[in-house]
Amino acid sequence: MLISVQALRALAAWTVVCHHFMQIFFDFHASSALGQLFIDKGAVGVDIFFVISGLVIFLSTENKDLPPGRFLMYRLFRIVPAYWLYTLLMGLLVVVARPAFADQSVDWRHLLLSLLFIPTQNPGGYGLYPTLNVGWTLNYEMLFYLLFAWTLLFRLNLRLLIVAALLFAVSQAWTGFGWVSDFYRSDIVYEFLLGIGLGMLYRRGWIKPGLWLPLLLIGGALLAIYQLPPQPRVLAWGLPSAVIVASSMALERYFQHNRLLKVLGDSSYSVYLMHVLVLSLGGYVAQRYGLNPYGVFAGCVLIIGLAAWGSYEWVEKRSYQWLKRWADAPAAARPALALTRQKP
């Protein structure tokens, strides 16, 4: 993956961390302009994630003869182990560390549906959120993967149109008929299409290296996000996010070979999954012992950063490699078996 995109993934993840810091420590009440900015606009990190997801999926499959089933299997191998781990950990903490998670509830049915990426009302009564609340975005990711898998049966230049038609059918027609949860009616699902579009532009050479123009575009996109109301989300935050991603790609030569940015990008998924657990515990400690919330947050950032790096190395990467080897082993063994049979 482009290092510039990795850096942007990391920035998006930590923006969401700051957004939830303001929620958990201050109940979305800010005493500074920066705090208010994270309250009002910090969630845009999710929109950047969705655009990047569409981009990465398109670029990673464009030159591969990958059957839909195997594509889905590989995506599950990449997403599920860490998500299940932190979902189960959240459920455990809600039970054993109840004071730190006073607004959370857990029951077995909801936990199971959360693990299966099925949107359902949280037992806490605050919406269609899974046990690990940030996992609501993964419910959209799984829908996108499922629909994109069908496009692998068609030519590359048709994939954007096909997945767009499928997304529209599911999020508009099927939800209207009651066949699919209204959860998927949100226009945020179309941000994946923006990422696919960027991938097509990039492969055609239309996203060219530069400095001042990409920086100006990033500045304009950030200004649009700051000024525009967040609805409709795909226009107010999705399109500017796509501009930011495209501009970051144009700045790749200034980021390439930067190992620190690659590590931060690699760890961003675990940062996103685990940060609410750490912040919730940190917020409880700060409140109970009267500690400075910003000092506690600094400690949380250090814990999240180090734990996310370990999580990527020991949970995400190793589980994916093991599962992929396990899935690919029968196919890899067949040629060797055939050669063995040819020996006299």
C-alpha positions, 0 to 999 in steps of 0.5 A: 500500500502507498505509504501516504495512504498508510499515514492517512489511515493512521491520522484518521484513526487518531482523529477518531480517538480524539473524538471519543476522548471528548465523548468519554472524558467530557461528555462532548462538552468542550472548553476550547476551540480544538476540543469543539473541533474534535467533537463536531468533526472528529468523526470524519476519520470514519469517512476517510477510512471508508474511502481508503477501504474502497481504494485498497480493495480495488487496487489489491484485486485489479490484477488478480484472478480471485474467485468471489468466495476466496476474496471474501474468505481473505477479507474475513481472515484479515478483519475478523480475528482482531474484531472478535478479540476486542468484542469479547474483551469488551463484553468481559469488561462490561461484566467485570469492570461495570463502573467503568462501563456504566452506560454499556450493557451486554447480553448473549444474543446481542453479543452473538449478532455483533460477532456475526456483523448483524446490526441490532439494537444495543441492549443499552438502548442507544441505537444499532451498535454492536457490543464493541460500539466502533464495530458499527463501521465494520457492518458497512465494511462487510456489506461492501465486501459482500457486494464487491465480491460479485464484481470480480466475475466481471471486467475491471472497468465494469466493477464500479458500476456494478457495485454502485448498482448493488449498493443502491439496490440494498441501501435504498430498494431492499431497505424500503421493502423491509428485506434489509435493516434500515441501518444500511440506508445511510448514504455513508455506504457510497463513500466506498465507491469514491475509493474505487473511483480513486483507484481507477483514476490512479491506475490511469495515471490521472493522479499525478505527483505534485506538492502545492496543488495537492496541499491546496486541495487538502486545505480546501477539503478541510475547509469544506469539512469545517464549514459544511453541515455533516448531511448529506454525509457523502457530499459534506464529508465523503467528497472532501475525504476523497479529495484528501485521499487523492491529494495524499496519493499525489504526495507519495514521493514525500512519504515513501520508504518512511518506516514509521508511517508504515508502522502507524498505518499498519497499527491503525485498525487495532488503534480503532478497535481497542481505543474505546476500551482504553479510554473508558478505563482511563476516563473512569480512573481520571474521574474517580481519583480526580486526575488531570484528564489530559494527563490521563489521555496522554497515558492512554495514547501511549498505551493505545499506540504500543498495544495497537502495534503489538496487536498488529504484529501478534494478532492481526498479522499472525492470524491472517498468515496462519489462516491464509496458509491453512486455506491455501495449503490444499491447493498448494499441495495438489501439484506436489502430489501430482508430481509424486504420482508421475515418478516410476 
